[in-house]
Amino acid sequence: MAPAQGKQRQVELYREPVTTPGLVPSHLKRATADAHPLIEVIQRFLAHVQPGSGANIEKVVALLALYKVIAPVWRYAKDLFLRSLTSRISIPEYDPVAQDIIQWVSAEVINKSPLSTSATVMTGDIARFGAEMYGGYFPGELRGQPKRQSDEVNCLPPVGKKFFWVGFRPFLFARTGTASSSKNHGGRMLIDYQGTPQNSVVLFTPGWSLHPLMDFVKHCHEYKLVNRAGTTTIYFSSGKMDAYSGHLWSTVVKARRKLDTIDMDDASKTELVSDAEYYYSEESKKFFADCGIPYRRGYLFYGPPGTGKTSFSAALAGHLSCDLYLINLATGDVSDGYLHRLFLALPRKCIVVIEDIDSCGIGREQGPPSSEPTHLRKSSATAPGIPTNMPNGMVFPSQPPVPQKRNMVTLSGLLNAIDGNASAEGRLLIMTSNNPDILDEALTRPGRIDMKVCFGKMMPKAIRDIFKRLIGRAAIASKKYTEYQIEEYASEFSAKVPPGTFTPAQVQNFLQNCRGDPIKAMQGVEAWVDKTRDQSPEEAVKDSTPLIPPPAVAQVSS
Ligand SMILES: Nc1ncnc2c1ncn2[C@@H]1O[C@H](COP(=O)(O)OP(=O)(O)OP(=O)(O)O)[C@@H](O)[C@H]1O
């Protein structure tokens, strides 16, 4: 008998309350309980504490059933309102415009509102990943002070919706989830020109005009420019699209490098800078348009490694207040199609650098280069029709053979990407090369390359300048030396360094190790020159890098 009693008690305890008789149809009660498991718990609890209270249970269920019916109607009404009474814009998240908006919402809505209840929070390495996703900047990164990425916690808008006011106008900001996310907010996932789903940012505002939205987008862009003065965003192609974010480019934000920190021939620097400034002037834009010339400009920077080709490109981007896009074809990961997509995704004003263009095998399509050794050849910079500003007769040192990597980009693919019909206009293209002589003429012909600039080894003035910058500034700041003394030391130092022998990277490396001490620099320079003179730039830098010996292993006698 005992087991049978136990069974009956169990049935009483867990009898199914949704089947209680009443006005609410039982299938609706069942649907409610299915949608909200908590209802089941409440009903069971009420049935347990007050077994005869069918009416109470009925009220709870009736209320929730009402909610169940009203919720989709409310959603539909809200959607109908958004569709018919608001204007909206959708922007793929990889687009810089979307990143400007995300930054604004992060800084002005999420971070300032005490009522923000959700955010995407990132820190450390994840923050770096976030920086890549969100265009490389953080909401806290204000007044040109990039924060250290490793220990900052940053709040970005969560996937979902955020409502805010700008003045008297309400806005609704929505971010879709990832391509694989089940919550992708009404299917507002954008499909890019390749048919790949992209995360997107959607903005709504009441009214039937797009103007308020466009004004807001402009406002976000200006906000970015103001808050990010003093930094340069560097985009680099990793060769693969990020499967999570769908981004073609990864980014880092760096403190803006000033042009006066690049030691090079003054005439070349001035000519390059004024050419680039003119290129982006209104007058030049009009000239290109009037003449029907595609609005593009190209430079070839050539010279030994470590002479500042990439550094100058970054400084120029900072000077022109635009972003820098770096493409390294030598990784072997970039194909013709991918390169084409990279160029399609460029904004109108930017500097694109294709690094070490000679090292990826491009230029070999038209047959092997001259058999004459590179270090004996004269520069081809005096090609007719191209303004040059390099010292003629420049002789390059012998270069170690560059290991050829798998080359997935063909010359025709590269030409098509940089100035094919589909290629965007407005960019400034810089190709860098250690061996300009082996480049195919089609690549460097006027129209594709408008200026060739040599980045050579250090001459006396540049040596004095780098000494004053790397040693003099700290020494004067310490008040141990006067400006006059530093001038004297700089001249003495430059007299001891043979001209045209060392790259800026080599001299920089030596001076850095002197830690702002001019006496140490003067004492060590002759020995350094003797030791380094015959080394290749890479060997010299490696050799002067202090090695920390492994800890001594204690001898244990048995
Ligand atoms: N002309 C220069 N003025 C100031 N610093 C320089 C200059 N050239 C090189 N450097 C320093 O040397 C390092 C390497 O420079 P960078 O990468 O710009 O050289 P590069 O010519 O682009 O080399 P590679 O051909 O290997 O890409 C950087 O730290 C940079 O600060």
The ligand as a Tripos MOL2 file, in Angstrom:
@<TRIPOS>MOLECULE
LIG
   31    33     1     0     0
SMALL
NO_CHARGES

@<TRIPOS>ATOM
      1 N1         64.8850   58.7460  -42.7540 N.pl3     1 LIG1
      2 C1         64.5960   58.3660  -41.5150 C.ar      1 LIG1
      3 N2         64.3820   59.2680  -40.5540 N.ar      1 LIG1
      4 C2         64.0880   58.8920  -39.3120 C.ar      1 LIG1
      5 N3         63.9830   57.6100  -38.9250 N.ar      1 LIG1
      6 C3         64.1710   56.6640  -39.8370 C.ar      1 LIG1
      7 C4         64.4660   56.9890  -41.1810 C.ar      1 LIG1
      8 N4         64.6280   55.8620  -41.8700 N.ar      1 LIG1
      9 C5         64.4030   54.8650  -41.0110 C.ar      1 LIG1
     10 N5         64.1280   55.3270  -39.8080 N.ar      1 LIG1
     11 C6         63.8310   54.5070  -38.6430 C.3       1 LIG1
     12 O1         64.2050   53.1830  -38.9680 O.3       1 LIG1
     13 C7         63.1740   52.2560  -38.7070 C.3       1 LIG1
     14 C8         62.7560   51.5360  -39.9920 C.3       1 LIG1
     15 O2         62.2480   52.4880  -40.9120 O.3       1 LIG1
     16 P1         61.2620   52.1220  -42.0950 P.3       1 LIG1
     17 O3         60.5180   50.8740  -41.7930 O.co2     1 LIG1
     18 O4         60.4750   53.3350  -42.3840 O.co2     1 LIG1
     19 O5         62.2620   51.8450  -43.2560 O.3       1 LIG1
     20 P2         61.9310   51.2970  -44.7110 P.3       1 LIG1
     21 O6         62.8040   52.0500  -45.6380 O.co2     1 LIG1
     22 O7         60.4810   51.3380  -44.9510 O.co2     1 LIG1
     23 O8         62.4540   49.8130  -44.5900 O.3       1 LIG1
     24 P3         61.9980   48.5280  -45.4660 P.3       1 LIG1
     25 O9         62.4610   48.7550  -46.8550 O.co2     1 LIG1
     26 O10        62.6870   47.4010  -44.7830 O.co2     1 LIG1
     27 O11        60.5050   48.4610  -45.3570 O.co2     1 LIG1
     28 C9         62.0460   53.0510  -38.0830 C.3       1 LIG1
     29 O12        62.1290   52.8660  -36.6890 O.3       1 LIG1
     30 C10        62.3390   54.4930  -38.3980 C.3       1 LIG1
     31 O13        62.0130   55.3120  -37.3050 O.3       1 LIG1
@<TRIPOS>BOND
     1     1     2 1
     2     2     3 ar
     3     2     7 ar
     4     3     4 ar
     5     4     5 ar
     6     5     6 ar
     7     6     7 ar
     8     6    10 ar
     9     7     8 ar
    10     8     9 ar
    11     9    10 ar
    12    10    11 1
    13    11    12 1
    14    11    30 1
    15    12    13 1
    16    13    14 1
    17    13    28 1
    18    14    15 1
    19    15    16 1
    20    16    17 2
    21    16    18 1
    22    16    19 1
    23    19    20 1
    24    20    21 2
    25    20    22 1
    26    20    23 1
    27    23    24 1
    28    24    25 2
    29    24    26 1
    30    24    27 1
    31    28    29 1
    32    28    30 1
    33    30    31 1
@<TRIPOS>SUBSTRUCTURE
     1 LIG1         1 GROUP 0 **** ****
